[in-house]
Amino acid sequence: MPQVSSLPHWITRVGVFDLETTGVDVENDRVVTAHVGLLDADGREIAARDWLADPGIPIPDGATAVHGVTTEHARRLGRPVAEVVAQVTGALRSLLSQGVPIVAYNAAYDFSLLAHEARRHGVLPLENPAPVIDPLVIDKAYDRYRPGKRTLEVVAALYAVPLDDAHQASADAVAAGRVAQALARQFVLPDTLDELHTRQIGWARSQAASLTEYFIRIGRLDPDDRLDGEWPVRARRHAEEVDPHAPAHR
């Protein structure tokens, strides 16, 4: 692919967003931590906010092993999850209303879980957030045949983006934003945010179809099952959830 050295103007100021949660089921799992920030053209975070929520349910040991937050810690120091969901949704809505794109790695996971949480707690959800930039979808589209995993850690290392505290919402959000900017320097992306957003909808759909075929072939999915390729918000339950930070690419 052709390479470019300067950033498109539309990615010189981007929001970044990440959730850490009780699990990988976007319909039933809950927010534990969240981060929303703003990066400048050099990838410096110039504004940020973090949240710790009491999710209202026990945090499984497996989830704690990923992000480090225990049930006791969340209950003692976390804000009520409804309050956190409302504030995170409001922060994202404010950025989007200003035309600031939001970067989220595997955006369909974070935005879908947040939308389900919003409905659960009587908060007006982000039904069709736009513009959204998903480095996972873009990386797969522009470097389709690269072997190996597509975790944030792996992709960040590939594009020389530091990620020292993986699975901390703030570190993951900032790294995803910087990866998005690195992709914009590496490849010739669409000229406008609207075009990029629209193309990602199609790319996500085709990537899910391709992954479905692969999973059926190796016996991980039944022949009648399908992965949901809706992006950036999945409105319905799909056949199998994939770890949001470890999208399968085997």
DOZA-33483 format. One line per 10 residues: number of its first residue (from 1); their letters; for each residue y, x, z of C-alpha. Coordinates in Angstrom, 2 decimals. Example, Ala and Ser with C-alpha at 12.3 -4.5 7.8 and 13.67 -1.06 7.14 Angstrom:
1	as	-4.50 12.30 7.80 | -1.06 13.67 7.14
END
This chain:
1	mpqvsslphw	0.00 0.00 0.00 | 3.60 1.16 -0.55 | 5.25 2.60 2.53 | 8.82 2.03 3.69 | 10.79 3.97 6.28 | 13.47 1.53 7.43 | 13.06 -1.77 9.22 | 13.76 -5.07 7.51 | 16.88 -6.54 9.08 | 14.94 -9.48 10.51
11	itrvgvfdle	12.81 -7.32 12.80 | 15.62 -5.24 14.32 | 15.87 -7.71 17.23 | 12.66 -9.40 18.30 | 11.35 -11.32 21.25 | 8.03 -10.28 22.75 | 5.59 -12.52 24.62 | 2.26 -12.12 26.39 | 0.14 -14.00 28.92 | -2.60 -12.86 31.25
21	ttgvdvendr	-4.85 -15.73 32.27 | -7.90 -16.96 34.13 | -10.08 -16.71 31.01 | -10.24 -17.11 27.24 | -10.57 -20.90 26.87 | -7.16 -21.97 25.58 | -7.67 -25.59 26.60 | -8.92 -25.12 30.15 | -7.86 -21.71 31.43 | -4.55 -21.12 33.16
31	vvtahvglld	-1.57 -18.78 33.16 | -1.61 -16.01 35.78 | 1.14 -13.66 34.57 | 3.64 -13.85 31.73 | 6.26 -11.66 30.11 | 9.07 -12.49 27.72 | 11.38 -9.73 26.53 | 13.74 -8.64 23.78 | 13.47 -5.41 21.78 | 16.17 -3.69 19.76
41	adgreiaard	15.69 -1.86 16.45 | 14.44 1.26 18.26 | 11.82 -0.67 20.20 | 13.77 -0.45 23.46 | 13.43 -3.45 25.72 | 16.97 -4.65 26.36 | 16.15 -7.84 28.28 | 13.01 -8.97 30.07 | 11.52 -11.35 32.58 | 8.13 -11.37 34.28
51	wladpgipip	6.32 -14.20 36.04 | 3.41 -14.37 38.48 | 1.88 -17.83 38.78 | -0.46 -19.44 41.23 | -2.72 -21.01 38.57 | -4.03 -23.67 40.95 | -7.64 -22.65 40.40 | -9.62 -19.59 41.52 | -9.19 -16.55 39.29 | -12.66 -15.40 38.20
61	dgatavhgvt	-13.68 -11.86 39.08 | -14.01 -11.05 35.39 | -10.40 -11.98 34.75 | -9.23 -10.03 37.80 | -11.09 -7.00 36.45 | -8.98 -7.24 33.30 | -5.48 -7.82 34.67 | -5.84 -6.93 38.35 | -4.55 -10.17 39.89 | -6.76 -11.74 42.56
71	teharrlgrp	-6.78 -15.37 43.67 | -5.40 -14.37 47.08 | -2.55 -12.37 45.54 | -1.61 -15.18 43.16 | -1.67 -17.80 45.93 | 0.40 -15.65 48.27 | 3.05 -14.40 45.85 | 2.85 -16.55 42.74 | 5.17 -19.40 41.83 | 3.68 -22.84 41.13
81	vaevvaqvtg	2.14 -22.71 37.67 | 4.07 -25.77 36.46 | 7.33 -23.99 37.26 | 6.21 -20.82 35.49 | 5.03 -22.70 32.40 | 8.34 -24.56 32.18 | 10.35 -21.37 32.51 | 8.27 -19.37 30.01 | 8.39 -22.23 27.51 | 12.13 -22.52 28.02
91	alrsllsqgv	12.69 -18.79 27.52 | 10.74 -18.81 24.26 | 12.46 -21.97 23.05 | 15.85 -20.38 23.74 | 15.05 -17.27 21.71 | 13.63 -19.27 18.81 | 16.68 -21.56 18.79 | 18.80 -18.44 18.22 | 16.65 -17.41 15.26 | 15.01 -14.56 17.17
101	pivaynaayd	11.38 -14.10 16.06 | 8.74 -13.91 18.78 | 6.06 -11.23 18.52 | 2.70 -11.97 20.15 | -0.56 -10.15 19.50 | -3.15 -12.77 18.54 | -0.37 -15.33 18.82 | -2.68 -18.32 18.42 | -4.23 -17.52 21.80 | -1.05 -17.17 23.85
111	fsllahearr	0.90 -19.99 22.20 | -2.09 -22.35 22.27 | -2.86 -21.76 25.94 | 0.81 -22.13 26.83 | 1.02 -25.42 24.90 | -2.05 -26.81 26.67 | -0.63 -25.72 30.03 | 2.67 -27.40 29.18 | 0.94 -30.71 28.43 | -1.10 -30.38 31.62
121	hgvlplenpa	2.05 -30.08 33.73 | 4.34 -32.51 31.93 | 6.40 -29.84 30.16 | 7.56 -30.37 26.58 | 5.34 -27.92 24.65 | 6.22 -25.64 21.77 | 4.31 -27.57 19.11 | 5.25 -25.50 16.05 | 7.04 -22.36 17.23 | 8.72 -20.44 14.45
131	pvidplvidk	9.37 -17.78 13.46 | 6.42 -15.97 15.02 | 5.19 -12.47 14.15 | 1.53 -11.65 14.87 | 0.68 -7.95 14.44 | -3.05 -8.74 14.52 | -2.83 -11.13 11.55 | -0.52 -8.78 9.62 | -2.64 -5.69 10.27 | -5.76 -7.49 9.05
141	aydryrpgkr	-3.93 -8.72 5.95 | -2.52 -5.34 4.92 | -5.42 -3.08 6.00 | -8.27 -5.51 5.50 | -11.14 -3.10 5.00 | -10.41 -0.66 7.84 | -13.56 -0.45 9.98 | -13.59 -0.72 13.74 | -12.10 -2.95 16.40 | -8.69 -4.59 16.22
151	tlevvaalya	-7.85 -4.64 19.91 | -4.22 -4.09 20.81 | -5.13 -0.72 22.32 | -6.82 0.44 19.12 | -4.11 -0.83 16.78 | -1.33 0.53 18.98 | -2.95 3.97 18.93 | -3.33 3.79 15.15 | 0.41 3.22 14.74 | 1.34 5.77 17.44
161	vplddahqas	2.63 3.14 19.88 | 2.13 4.06 23.56 | 0.21 1.55 25.69 | -0.29 2.94 29.18 | -0.98 -0.27 31.13 | -3.13 -2.38 28.85 | -3.69 -5.96 30.02 | -0.45 -6.00 31.98 | 1.60 -8.73 30.32 | 4.76 -6.62 30.12
171	adavaagrva	3.03 -3.56 28.65 | 1.06 -5.61 26.12 | 4.10 -7.62 25.04 | 6.28 -4.55 24.46 | 3.48 -2.67 22.69 | 2.89 -5.65 20.39 | 6.58 -5.71 19.48 | 6.58 -2.03 18.70 | 3.41 -2.38 16.62 | 5.12 -5.15 14.63
181	qalarqfvlp	8.04 -2.83 13.94 | 5.63 -0.03 12.98 | 3.89 -2.36 10.53 | 7.25 -3.24 9.01 | 7.90 0.47 8.46 | 4.41 1.11 7.09 | 4.09 -1.80 4.66 | 6.32 -3.85 2.41 | 6.40 -7.16 4.26 | 7.91 -10.41 2.91
191	dtldelhtrq	11.68 -10.45 2.50 | 12.37 -13.22 5.01 | 11.04 -14.42 8.33 | 10.31 -17.85 6.89 | 8.15 -16.33 4.16 | 6.35 -14.06 6.62 | 5.66 -16.96 8.98 | 4.28 -19.09 6.14 | 2.09 -16.29 4.84 | 0.65 -15.67 8.30
201	igwarsqaas	-0.49 -19.30 8.42 | -2.55 -18.71 5.28 | -3.74 -15.26 6.32 | -4.93 -16.55 9.71 | -6.84 -19.37 8.04 | -8.58 -17.06 5.57 | -9.33 -14.47 8.27 | -10.98 -17.15 10.44 | -13.06 -18.31 7.48 | -14.18 -14.76 6.75
211	lteyfirigr	-15.05 -14.13 10.40 | -16.94 -17.43 10.54 | -19.10 -16.35 7.60 | -19.80 -13.03 9.29 | -20.70 -14.62 12.65 | -23.05 -17.08 10.93 | -24.68 -14.22 9.04 | -25.38 -12.24 12.24 | -26.45 -15.32 14.19 | -23.45 -15.49 16.54
221	ldpddrldge	-22.46 -18.94 15.23 | -24.56 -21.86 14.08 | -24.23 -22.62 10.35 | -22.31 -25.84 11.07 | -19.78 -24.20 13.42 | -16.39 -22.88 12.37 | -13.73 -20.74 14.00 | -10.35 -22.43 14.11 | -7.84 -20.72 11.83 | -4.83 -22.78 12.90
231	wpvrarrhae	-1.84 -20.56 13.64 | 0.26 -20.08 15.72 | -0.84 -23.11 17.82 | -4.39 -24.45 17.81 | -4.33 -28.15 18.54 | -8.07 -28.69 18.73 | -11.03 -27.00 20.30 | -12.83 -24.57 18.02 | -16.37 -23.38 17.92 | -15.98 -20.17 19.87
241	evdphapahr	-13.16 -18.52 21.75 | -12.60 -14.85 21.06 | -11.15 -12.51 23.68 | -7.39 -12.55 22.93 | -7.09 -8.80 23.28 | -10.35 -7.95 21.57 | -10.56 -9.98 18.36 | -13.97 -9.44 16.84 | -13.99 -7.19 13.79 | -17.42 -5.67 13.68
END
